[in-house]
Structure formats: C-alpha cells, structure tokens
Amino acid sequence: MRVIIIGAGEVGYHIAKKLSDEKRDVVLIDKDPAKIRRISENLDIQALLGSGTSPRMLRMAGIQEAELLAAATDSDEVNLIACLLARSLNRHIIKIARVRNQEYLREPSLFSQDLLGVDLIINTQAMMVKTILDLMEIPGASEVIDFLEGEVKLVGFLITDESPLAGKKLSDLRISQANLLVGAIVRGHKIRIPSGSDTILPLDLIYLVVKKSDVPQTLVHLGIPTRPVKNIVIVGAGSTGMDVARALDNRRLNVRIIDQDGDKCKEAATILNHVLVIRGDGADRDLLREENAGDMDMLIALTGDEESNVLISLLAKELGTRRTITRVSKLSYMHIVSAIGLDTVINPRMSAVRAILQHLRRGRIISVAPLREEQAEVIEAEALETSDIVNTPLAEVNFPPGAILGAVVRAGEIIIPRGDTIVLPHDRLIIFALQQVVNQLEKLLTVKLEYF
C-alpha cells in the first residue's frame, strides 16, 4: 500500500515516522529543503523536494499506484488543490485534507464527490475542543477517547499513592472488579500491554475500557473524587479558547477567560454572555491569585505559546487548582511535560494522526487511537462470520505477543474477556497492541476477518 503525504510538519512527519517504523511504502513531498533533509536523515522513506500541487511531482511520487493521499500542510488551499489533483490523476485514491479555515468548513458541498471528492476533512481545532469537553465530563481522567459513538470510552487515569489500585496485581484486580480490565500501562517513557502478573505502581498511567454509564462507578473504584467541574479558567482567547468558551457559555458554570490582547478581550466580551472576560497575563501569579485560581476546579491553558502554557499550568497547580489541561503543540514535548507533574497534556496534531491512521489500517477497522508517543494503538474492529476468531474460546485464538483483546462489546454491553470467552459475529472488539505487532495484528484482522 503506497501512501503519499504532502507536508513535513508535525502531522506529516509523525505519520511518516509511524509508517516508516511499520516498513510501509511512503513518499513524502515538501518544498522546504531543511524538512526534506530531516526526513531523509531520520526516516526510511522516499522524500521529494517540491510542491504537492504539482502534477509532475505527484506523478513522480507514484500517484497512479497510491491508495491514500494525506495533505497535511499548514495551507488549506495547498491541501485542497493537492486532493483535487489526486482525484484527477487517480480516481480510486483515498484523499484526506487538513482544513482549518472555518469559512471552508461551513461549505460542506465544497468537499462533495462532485467537486473536490475529499474523503476525510481533518480540523484539529474542532477535535481539540471535543477532547477538552470530554475530559471535563470525567473528573480525574488524563485522556478520554470515544468508541461506538461515545457509548464506550477508553479512559487514561494516573495512579496516585493513595489509589486503591496501587500495588495491586492485575490478576487480583480482574477477580475483584469483574468489569475492570487494564489494557495498557504507561510507566516512565514506556508503554506496555500488561499480563496478569504485572503490578500497578504509583505514577503509572493506566488505560481502561469503560461503558459511558459505568464511568461514575469506575471513578469510585479508582478512589477518584467525582465532584463535577464547575469553576473553570481558560487562558488564551484565540480561536480554540473562544470555541471552548462558547461551548461552556450556556452551561450555568463559573467560567473566566483571560488574555493580554485588548482587541481579543473586547470581541470575547461581545460574543460571550455568561463567561467573565479578563484582560491580563495568564502567566502572572498575582493575577491568577486575584482570580482565585486556587479555588478553581480546572485551568485550561490554550495560548499559542506552549512554554507559556506549561508555566501557567504549573503556577495554577502551585496555587491549588484541582486540575489543569495544557496545550502543547510539539509531540516530542509531551512526555517531558507529563513528567513534570501536569495533569493532562493535549496536542492538536495527535487527533489528526488518529484520524489518518483509521484510513490506513486494513481489515474491518472502525477506529484507531494511538496512545502515548504512538508506541501503541487501540483498534476498534468488527468480528465477521468468516473469522477464525468467532465461535472459538479466546484461549485458542492466536493473538500476537504484545496485543490483548481489551473488551468485547455486544448489544451495548461491555464483556471483559477471559480465556473461555467466545466472540460472536458482529461483536465489536477493542484491541490494545504495541506498535511493533500492529502489522501482525492487521494481517489477522485482514485475512481472518475480512479482505479489505
């Protein structure tokens, strides 16, 4: 499967890196010599210096044989033109475009099959706002990813010294909590797919599959306070901060938004009805103290400067803010920032990576979610009647080492699998897999579930 990526920025580079690690056939195009040099020095893929809007360059990249084109430059126009050209040069190719301009997004007919024929539009800002709102719904969560249209959630929790799970072996946990299964553990910079003999330690980040209606009960099991988020400070009145503020404006919450830019504050005050707009420096300790940051349930740092976001969140934690959400744009910074004690770090580009991966994975794949630093994935798949995985006890199914079936979803119910669990046709499967075994798992899903 040949994949052509237009743009070697954060999104393009990390998609290319992931596919390179999986030994995929990848061609990346960018007009910046420094970015092409970085690709050539670090990744085992073909890197071409040129424009993604050049038909000649697309032909050089092998557009006629390619199965997918992902246009992920910082220019909406370049991305859309690249998809239009791809449509002309290869009628069967899947086309993905990153689009940020809201004016374009308000014109859905623009992306119809009759015009540009774009198969997937990626808007990282909308994805990030949804991520923030999801995190607010589950107090204490470090990460929330939806499956089955939000009815099933993958939730990441940081284990504290006081957590009832700290020091517990997973085999004991499975017995004591029948509806709780740990699918992955992040410890330090490493992610592991655990076995029953693993022990949960303080500072571990654990991932659980939870039914939406079971979230409150799960929080109780984990010893996490379930007090709802009502008092919120947003720092940064840019486009993302304003989208979050608008989403919270009519929820009867105590919300404040802070920005240094007077014009942005005036505009925010005009648009927002119930959100208090404050002009000032969110990195000013005195201002945060004056605005009672220490009594706030959550501070969300969304300025365009990631260093400022980190500093603001650290100040808020020092003052006593219960939880922080910090926007960090560079994927390579995420594990460092998490290590210094911030609660939740969000990255706008990670959502784009997830969306693109869904179209790259073969088999009856419904959704894909890469976990921390993309060392592992959670894959949602459908079991078909022709699969060897159905009507067979799981103990007899040959899952590759480094992969685990985390949950079976049947008729809206989550079944935590055991060795004697039998998967039925049309069950939804949620599978955790380390990056190095994704290819093997994909072959299992392709050959034994469905040819794609």
Buried (B, 14 or more C-beta within 10 A) or exposed (E): EBBBBBBBBBBBBBBBBBBBBBEBBBBBBBBEEEBBEBBBEEBBBBBBBBBBBBEEBBEBBBBEEBBBBBBBBEBBEBBBBBBBBBBEBBEEBBBBBBBBEEEBBEEEEBBEEEEBBBBBBBBBBBBBBBBBBBBBBBBBBBBBBBBBEEEBBBBBBBBBEEBBBBEBBBEEBBEEBEBBBBBBBBBEEEBBBBEEEBBBBEEBBBBBBBBBEBBEBBBEBBBBEEEEBBBBBBBBBBBBBBBBBBBBBEEEBBBBBBBBEEEBBEBBBEBBEEBBBBBBBBBBBEBBEEBBBBEBBBBBBBBEBBEBBBBBBBBBBEBEBBBBBBBBBEBEBBBEBBEEEBBBBBBBBBBBBBBBBBBBBBBBBBBBBBBBBBBBBBBBBBBBEEBEBBEEEBEEBEBBEBBBBBBBBBEEEBBBBEEEBBBEEEBBBBBBBBBBBBBBBBEBBBEBBBEE
